[in-house]
Every structure is written in structure tokens, then in C-alpha cells.
Amino acid sequence: MPVPTKSPSSDPPEYNKAKSRTPPRQKLVFTTTSTRNVVISNSSDVIFYEIVTPRWEKHLTKISRLDPNTKLFDQIAEFQNEKGKPVALRMYGGPLVQTKDFLRVDEYDAGSGSGSSSTSSESLNVGKSASFRGKDGKKYTWRIRHKTLELFREDMPANQPIATYHKEKRYLYVLRMSQYPYLEIDYDAMDTLDTLIISFLLIERRRRDGDGDEDGND
């Protein structure tokens, strides 16, 4: 009687259970293309950030997070702007910090991934990265790879982004949006989500300034 053999393509039950337990990436969608006036949220609004720069107070951008239990907004940060650019920030009511000290721009070799630190205010583009320390104490680095803005963490593989920004898509490239911009974020980064959102707003503003892009719905 032939001995039953396991199909080489089948996975052990333990592996399938492990895969099923892996939390999916969070998808946070932007309501506009602006980095100054926008809501960023997931489909259930359990994660909900509001970014506001009043027309009568353009020197100040406020970032607030909605508490899903109390339905009240908590201000987590504010940017101080000069000539439309954030130059300093305050987090959780703490002291003002220069944005160049919070988000450090580095030169790096796109092939090797090695880099040298700099406090340059130049925009982020290919060959540059921008790093910050998360709430968890780990180093996170934004890089542009394959024309896509991606976030990496120091203790994870160099080719495995922990967050990815997807730009909007438009009908015929100029008409209304067929896909709103969104961030895809790994579950492992959720503990430092506030800092991630703040760093994204800073680095995307810097990238657009360098590319000459304009915000929609400013």
C-alpha cells in the first residue's frame, strides 16, 4: 500500500496559522493632496488625524488626533511656518524644536544604503534620506525608491519598507482624482504613529518644495 506523501506546495498548518495572525497593513487615506489642510484616516475612522492651517494664521499648522472613545480632538503637534515652510515644531505641548533637528537629512549611496549625516534644509530626492527617532526609540528613515516615498526602520531588512506613500491618480492625469493619496503602514509601526505622521508631513512638504509642486486645497 503506497504511503501518502505531502504535496511539496502545501504549507504546514502552523505556518498557515502564523500567516493568518499577521495583521494587515493599515491604509490611511488623505482627503486632499494638501499637507497643510487635510484629514488622514482609515476606513473606520478609528485612526483620524486633522491637519489645519488657517488662512488668517498661515504661520501655524496644527495636527490633531481624534480620540475614538471620547470623540474629542487632542492636539499632538504644531508647526511654526516661515514663508510657507515649517521651521520648528512642538509636540504634546513641549518645547519648540527646529525641524532640522527633528528630521535629519542624510546623503546616502542608493546602492549600499550607507549614508552620512547632515542638517541640510535641501529637499528630499534620490540620493538623500531623512531620519528621525520614533516614540519607541528606534531610528526610522524616509527614502525615495523607484519614485516612491518609503519608510524604513533600522532593525528591519533594508529592502522592506515599514510604510509606503502612494500618490493620487487622476483621470487622464489632469481631471478629478480616481485614487486619493494614501499611506500604507505596517502594524509594527503603529506604536509610533503620531511621530510617523508628523515626519511624513515635514518630509513631503520638503520634497514638494524641491520639486516645485503645489499643494491642492491649501
C-alpha positions as CSV (number, residue, x, y, z in Angstrom):
1,M,0.0,0.0,0.0
2,P,1.6,3.3,-1.0
3,V,2.5,5.8,1.8
4,P,0.6,9.1,1.4
5,T,3.0,11.9,0.6
6,K,2.7,15.6,1.3
7,S,2.3,17.9,-1.6
8,P,5.5,19.9,-2.0
9,S,3.4,23.1,-2.5
10,S,1.4,22.7,0.7
11,D,2.3,24.5,3.9
12,P,2.3,23.1,7.4
13,P,-0.8,24.1,9.5
14,E,1.4,26.0,11.9
15,Y,2.7,28.2,9.0
16,N,-0.8,28.9,7.8
17,K,-1.9,29.9,11.3
18,A,1.1,32.2,11.6
19,K,0.3,33.8,8.3
20,S,-3.4,34.3,9.3
21,R,-2.3,36.0,12.5
22,T,-0.2,38.6,10.7
23,P,-2.1,41.9,10.9
24,P,-2.8,43.6,7.6
25,R,-1.2,46.9,6.8
26,Q,-3.2,50.0,7.8
27,K,-4.4,52.1,4.9
28,L,-4.7,55.8,5.8
29,V,-6.4,57.9,3.1
30,F,-5.9,61.6,2.5
31,T,-9.0,63.7,1.8
32,T,-6.9,66.2,-0.3
33,T,-3.5,66.5,-1.8
34,S,-2.5,69.2,0.7
35,T,-0.1,68.8,3.5
36,R,-1.4,71.9,5.3
37,N,-5.2,71.3,5.3
38,V,-6.1,67.6,5.2
39,V,-7.7,64.7,7.1
40,I,-5.9,61.4,7.2
41,S,-7.9,58.4,8.4
42,N,-8.5,54.7,8.0
43,S,-11.8,53.3,6.7
44,S,-13.4,53.0,10.2
45,D,-12.1,56.5,11.4
46,V,-10.6,54.8,14.4
47,I,-7.4,56.4,13.2
48,F,-8.2,60.0,12.4
49,Y,-5.8,63.0,12.0
50,E,-6.8,66.5,11.2
51,I,-4.2,69.0,9.9
52,V,-5.3,72.6,9.8
53,T,-3.5,75.8,8.7
54,P,-6.0,78.7,9.0
55,R,-5.8,81.3,6.2
56,W,-5.7,84.0,8.9
57,E,-2.9,82.2,10.7
58,K,-0.7,80.8,8.0
59,H,2.4,80.8,10.3
60,L,0.8,78.0,12.3
61,T,-0.2,74.4,11.3
62,K,-1.9,72.3,13.9
63,I,-2.0,68.5,13.9
64,S,-4.8,66.8,16.0
65,R,-5.8,63.2,16.6
66,L,-9.4,62.1,17.2
67,D,-9.8,60.0,20.4
68,P,-12.2,57.3,19.2
69,N,-13.6,56.9,22.7
70,T,-14.3,60.5,23.7
71,K,-14.8,61.7,20.1
72,L,-12.7,64.7,21.1
73,F,-9.6,66.0,19.3
74,D,-6.2,66.0,21.1
75,Q,-3.6,68.3,19.6
76,I,-0.4,66.3,19.2
77,A,1.8,68.8,17.4
78,E,2.1,72.2,15.8
79,F,4.4,73.6,13.1
80,Q,5.7,77.1,13.0
81,N,5.9,78.2,9.4
82,E,8.0,80.9,7.7
83,K,7.3,81.7,4.1
84,G,5.1,78.7,3.9
85,K,7.7,76.2,5.2
86,P,7.7,74.6,8.6
87,V,10.9,75.7,10.5
88,A,10.0,74.5,14.0
89,L,7.6,72.1,15.8
90,R,6.2,71.5,19.2
91,M,5.0,68.0,20.2
92,Y,2.5,67.3,23.0
93,G,2.8,70.8,24.4
94,G,6.6,70.5,24.8
95,P,9.3,73.0,23.8
96,L,9.9,74.2,20.3
97,V,12.4,72.1,18.3
98,Q,13.9,73.1,15.0
99,T,12.6,70.8,12.2
100,K,16.2,70.2,11.0
101,D,16.9,68.7,14.5
102,F,13.8,66.5,14.5
103,L,14.2,65.3,10.9
104,R,17.8,64.9,9.8
105,V,18.6,64.8,6.1
106,D,21.4,62.4,5.1
107,E,23.3,61.8,1.9
108,Y,23.4,58.1,1.1
109,D,24.6,55.7,-1.6
110,A,21.4,54.3,-3.1
111,G,23.3,51.1,-3.9
112,S,24.8,50.4,-0.5
113,G,22.3,52.2,1.7
114,S,25.1,53.8,3.7
115,G,24.9,57.5,4.4
116,S,26.5,60.5,6.1
117,S,24.5,62.8,8.4
118,S,23.7,66.4,7.6
119,T,21.4,69.1,8.8
120,S,20.8,70.4,5.3
121,S,17.5,72.0,4.5
122,E,17.6,70.7,1.0
123,S,14.6,68.8,-0.4
124,L,14.4,65.0,-0.3
125,N,15.2,63.4,-3.6
126,V,17.0,60.3,-4.9
127,G,20.3,60.0,-3.1
128,K,19.0,61.6,0.1
129,S,17.2,60.3,3.1
130,A,15.6,61.8,6.2
131,S,15.7,60.1,9.6
132,F,14.0,60.6,13.0
133,R,13.7,58.7,16.3
134,G,10.3,57.2,16.9
135,K,8.4,57.0,20.1
136,D,9.9,53.5,20.5
137,G,13.4,54.9,20.4
138,K,14.2,53.3,17.0
139,K,15.6,55.1,14.0
140,Y,13.3,55.5,11.1
141,T,14.4,56.7,7.6
142,W,12.4,58.1,4.7
143,R,13.8,57.4,1.3
144,I,12.6,57.7,-2.3
145,R,12.9,54.4,-4.1
146,H,11.5,53.7,-7.5
147,K,10.0,57.2,-7.4
148,T,8.0,56.2,-4.3
149,L,8.5,57.6,-0.8
150,E,9.1,54.8,1.7
151,L,9.9,54.5,5.4
152,F,12.4,52.0,6.8
153,R,13.3,51.0,10.3
154,E,16.8,50.3,11.5
155,D,16.1,46.8,12.8
156,M,14.3,45.6,9.7
157,P,15.6,44.4,6.3
158,A,16.9,47.2,4.1
159,N,14.6,46.3,1.3
160,Q,11.4,46.0,3.4
161,P,9.6,49.4,4.0
162,I,7.5,49.7,7.1
163,A,5.4,52.4,5.4
164,T,4.8,53.5,1.8
165,Y,3.2,56.6,0.4
166,H,1.1,56.3,-2.7
167,K,0.4,59.5,-4.7
168,E,-3.0,60.3,-6.1
169,K,-4.1,59.2,-9.5
170,R,-6.2,61.3,-11.9
171,Y,-8.4,60.6,-14.9
172,L,-6.3,61.5,-17.9
173,Y,-3.7,62.8,-15.5
174,V,-5.4,66.2,-15.1
175,L,-9.1,65.6,-14.2
176,R,-10.6,64.7,-10.8
177,M,-8.9,62.1,-8.7
178,S,-9.6,58.4,-9.4
179,Q,-7.5,57.5,-6.4
180,Y,-6.8,59.6,-3.4
181,P,-3.3,59.6,-1.9
182,Y,-2.8,57.2,1.0
183,L,-0.2,55.8,3.4
184,E,0.2,52.0,3.9
185,I,1.7,51.3,7.3
186,D,2.8,48.1,8.9
187,Y,1.3,47.1,12.2
188,D,4.8,47.2,13.7
189,A,4.9,51.0,13.2
190,M,1.6,51.7,14.9
191,D,3.2,52.4,18.3
192,T,5.0,55.4,16.8
193,L,2.2,56.5,14.5
194,D,2.0,60.1,15.7
195,T,5.7,60.7,15.0
196,L,5.4,58.9,11.7
197,I,2.6,61.2,10.6
198,I,4.4,64.3,11.7
199,S,7.6,63.3,10.0
200,F,5.7,62.5,6.8
201,L,4.1,65.9,6.7
202,L,7.5,67.5,7.1
203,I,9.3,65.4,4.5
204,E,6.6,65.6,1.9
205,R,6.4,69.3,2.2
206,R,10.2,69.5,1.8
207,R,10.0,67.2,-1.2
208,R,7.3,69.3,-2.9
209,D,9.3,72.5,-2.3
210,G,12.3,70.9,-4.0
211,D,10.2,69.6,-7.0
212,G,8.3,72.8,-7.4
213,D,5.0,71.0,-6.7
214,E,2.0,72.9,-5.3
215,D,-0.4,71.7,-2.7
216,G,-4.0,71.3,-3.7
217,N,-6.7,72.9,-1.4
218,D,-4.1,74.9,0.6
